[in-house]
């Protein structure tokens, strides 16, 4: 049964980006606070400011104001963008080279610091260096079966480690010293400090796109066999039951307590608390789904949209209104980490009371008694 957990709201219309130039496609996006960056197939970066507006009726809309755009001077698409806000730098991957540009004026750093030979890269959100003015970056190298770790500073880069993998890697996520890698035939966890690796489960990267996503400290979300979204810790175990996706998932994101997935026709929303599918939103031609500091953004080749979560209290009330007491209580308990303690306790007591009356009206007296107690 469905829950209305998210609303899909347009953020950047195609005219704002490409006018009447039909050949322009969105290749990648990055969002940092109100700053939205878009990389295109004709080697441009666009910078927008996103303003969230709430009407008196509580309806959320986004107004995007274009700041500037910059041509990178190549005939290649911009394939990845990552913001390093502590350094006011944007890491731009284009033509197998990561360039550092200023987040505000999109100018390359004067020293010309860059990382060459990168197929794809990931930023370590749980860094090991302890230096606040440094970003740790892991790249899949153009060299066969090679991963490289770099420290990126405001105007220079420094290689820290080079690690060889048993098969060719095609996707990576990082947490501390741990790399979660999609290889040609399987997923593995690799500690790049000790060199110790652990097999997770088989996966054929030739048949479909692997998904490797860090979702929290020492935990990753992976696209597993049979259309399963699998959770894995750095110890190689799963502390949560998998979620059932479609076979052809393109991207996944986390917005607690939900896992959101994109395939070629739909956006699906599963609960991490009970693994049930809660919502399906029709969405054609989507090819990017990412979460940025809790904001879930989805994009087609021509436009950018934001998945706005409905307040958890509203979702719980909707579940109670349709007498789905168990689901409402599971969601209420899960909401504990998102709500201040005092506010949560007041809210939770009221929900238990409402749930008790619903069970009582359905003549489930023992259950009602437990809830009232």
N, C-alpha and C positions, 0 to 999 in steps of 0.2 A: 504493500500500500504506500501511496506517495505522501511526502511531506514537502511543503514549500520551504526549502532551505535557502535557495538563492534566487535572485532575479538577474536577468541578463540586461546590462545597460550599455548603450553605445558610448564610446569614448572618443575615438578619432574616425570621422567619416572619410570616405575615399577621396572626396573633392579636396579636403584639406591637405592631403598628402600628394596626390598626383594630378589634381585638376582634370584635364582631358587626356593625359598621357596614359593610355591603357596598358602600355608595356611595363609600367612600374609595379613591382611586387614587393610585399613585406617579407623579409627573410628572417629577421630576428627582432626581439624587443628587450628592453631593460627598463625597470622602474625603480626609482630611488626617491622616497618621499613623494614630492609632487612632480618630480622630474621624470618624464617618459621619453625614452630614446628609441628610435626605430631605425633599423638598418635595412637597406633595400638592395634589390638585385642589380641596380645600375650604379652601385658603389657610393651611395649617399648615406649620411647619418642625419636624421631629423631630431630636433629637440623640442618637445612640447612641455608646457606647464599644465598639470591637471588640477582643476578646481572642482571639489565635490560640493554640490548644492543640495540642500534638503528643503523641500517645499513645506508649507504649513500642514499639508495633508500627510507629511512624512515621506513623500516620494523623493528618491535620490536620483540626481542627474549629474553628469560630468561635463564640464566645459573645458576643452583643450585649446590652449593658446599657443600658436607656433612661435618659438623663440628664434631659431635659425636653422639652417641646414648647411651641410658641408660635404663637398665632393672629395673623395680620398685619392683621386687621380689614377685609379686603376680601372680596367674593364672587367672587374670581378665582383661578385656579390659580397656584401658584408655578411659574414656567416654567423658571428656571435658577438654579443655586447655584454660586458659586466661592469658595474659601477664599483669603484673603491672610494666610498665617500670620505673616509678619513684622509685620503691623499688628494681629494677632489680630482680624481682621475677616472677615465673611462677606458677599459681594456677592450680593444677592437680587434677581432680576428677577421682578416681578409687576405686571401691568396696565401694561406699557410703562415702568415706573419701576424703576431700580436703587437699592435702599436699602442702606446700610451698617449691619450689626448686629454686636454683640459675639459672637465665636465661642463664648464660654463660657456667657453668660446669655441670648443671642439678643435682647437689648434693642437698639433702634435707637440710633445715636450721638446724644448730647445736642444736637449742633449741627443735627441734621436734614438733614445733607448727603445729597444724592441726585442721580442723573442721570435726567432725564426724557426721554421720547420715544425709548426704546430698543426695537427689535424683538427683537434678540438681541445677545450680546456675546461677546468673547473676550479673555483676558488674555495680554499679551505675556510669554512665558517667556524671551525673550532681550532684556531691556529696554535702551533706549538712554540713559536719563537718568542711570544710575549712582547714583541715590539709593536706598539699601537700604530706606528707610522710605516708599517710594512704589510703587504698582502701576500699570502702564500698561494701560489698557483701551481696546479698540476696539469701538465700537457700530455696528450698522446702525440708522440713524435712521428714525423714522416719516416724516421728510421724504423725498420721492421721490428716489431715486438719490443718497443721501447717506451717507457714512461719517464718523464723528467719533472723534477720539482724545482720551482724557482721562488726566490724572494723578490717581490716587486716593490721598489721604493718610489718616491715622488718623481725622480728623474733618472733612475738606473734600475737594472735588473741583474740578478745574480743567481747562477745555477747552484743548487744545493746538493742534488742527488740525481743519479740516473739509475733506473731499475729496469731489468729485463723480465719479460713475461713469457710464460710457456707457449701462448698462442698470440695472435694479433689482437690487441685490444681495440674496441670500437666505441665504448662509452665508459665514462668514469665519474665517480663522486668521491669526495674526500671528507674525512672527519679525523682530526688529529693526525696521528701517524698512519691511519688506516685508509686504504684505497678500496672502494668497491668497484670492481671492473666487470664489464661485459666483454668476454673474449669471443672468439669465433663460435665455440660450441658450448660454452658454459659461463656462469657467473662465479667470480671468486672474491674473497677478501684477502688483501695483501698488506702486511705491515711493512712500509717502505724503509723503516728504521732498522728492523731486524731481518727483513727479507723473508719472513715466515708467511706462507700463504695457505689458504684454506678453501677447498672447493665448496660451493653452495649447492647449485643444481644445474642440470644441463639446459641448454638453450641454443637454438639455431639462429644465429644472426643473419644468415643468408635468406631465411624465410620471412622474417619480420623485424621491425625496428626494436632494439632492446631499450628498456627504460631503466635507468639507474638514478635514484633520487635520494639525497640525504633528507630525512624528515625530522631528525632530532639528534641529540647527543648519542653517538655510537649506534645509530639505527638508520636503515635504508629501506626504501620501497622499490621493488623490482617487478618488471613484467615477466611472469613465469610461464611455464608451459600450460596449455589448456585454457588460456585466457584468464589465468589467476594473477591477481595483484598480491605479491608475496612480501612479507616483512622479514628483514634479517638484521641481526645485531652483528657487531664486529667479532663476536665469538662464534659466529656461524650458526646461531640458533634463531628460532622465530618465537617471539613472546606474544604474538597476536595471531588470530586465525586469518587466513587469506580472504580477500574479497573477490567476487566473481565478476570479471570484466568480460567484454566481448573479445573475440580472437584478435581483432585488428586495432588495438589501442595505439594511438599516436603519441599521447602525452599524458602525464599525471601530475597532480598538485595536491597539496595538503592544506586544509583550512579546518583546524580542529573544531569539532570531532569528525570531520568529513574528509574522505578521499575523493577527489574529483578526477574523472578520466575523460579523455576526448578520443572518439573514433571518427570515421569519415561521415557519420550521419548524426551523432548525438553527443551531448555532454551528459555523463551519468554521475550521480552522487551516491556514494556508499558511506554508511556510518562505521567508524572504527570501533564503536562501542558494541554493536551487535552484528556487524558485517552485512546488514541488510541494505539492499538498494532502496534509497529513499526518494530520489527524484530523477527524472529524465527530461532533458531540454533538447528539442530538435536544433541541430546546428550543422549546416552543410558547409563543406569546403574549408573547415577549420584545419589549421596545420600547426598551430602553436598553442600550448596551454602551460602556463607557469604561474608560480606564486611568488610574490615579492613582499616580504615583511607582512604577511597575512592578507595581501591583496591578490586575488586570483584574476589573471588576465588571459583572455583567449583572443586569437587573431586568425583571420582568413588572409589571403594574399592581398586583400584590398582594404580591410578595416580592422580596428581594434575595439574590443568590448571588455567590460569588467563584470565579473560575477559578484554581485553584492549580496553578502549573507544577510538573511533576515535575523533580527535579534533572537537569541536563544529562548528568551522568555515567551516571545510570540509563538515560536515553533512548539514549545511545550504546551502552551494554552490551546493551540490548534489540535495537538494530539489528544489532549484531555476532552476537548469539545467533540471529537469523534470517538470518544470512549476507548482510546488506545492507551490504557493506563500503564502497562508494562513499558512500552516504548517511551512514554513521557517520563517515567521514573528513571529509566536508563539514561536518557538525555539530560535530565536534571542533575543526576549524580556526575555525569561527564562534564557538565558546565562548571563544576566546582573550580577548575583551574583557570577559568576565564573571568570569574566574578570575585570581587573582594569578599573576605570571609564573613563579615557581619551581614552584608547585603545578601550573600548566598544563604545564610542560615534563616533569615526572615523569609526569603523566597521559597526555600525548600520546605519549610513548615507549612506554608500556604498551599504548596503543590500537594504535599502528603494529605492535607485536609481535603482538598478538592478530590483527589484520587479516592480517598476513603468514602466520600459521599457517592461517587460514581459506583464503586463496588457495592455499597450499601443498597443503592437503588436497584442494582442487578441481583439483589438477594444473596450476594457473596459475603455473608456476615463475618466469617473468620478472617478473610482477607481485609475487609473493612476495619475490623477490630485492630488488626496489626498496624494498619496505616494510621488510625486515630491514635493509637498508643504512641 
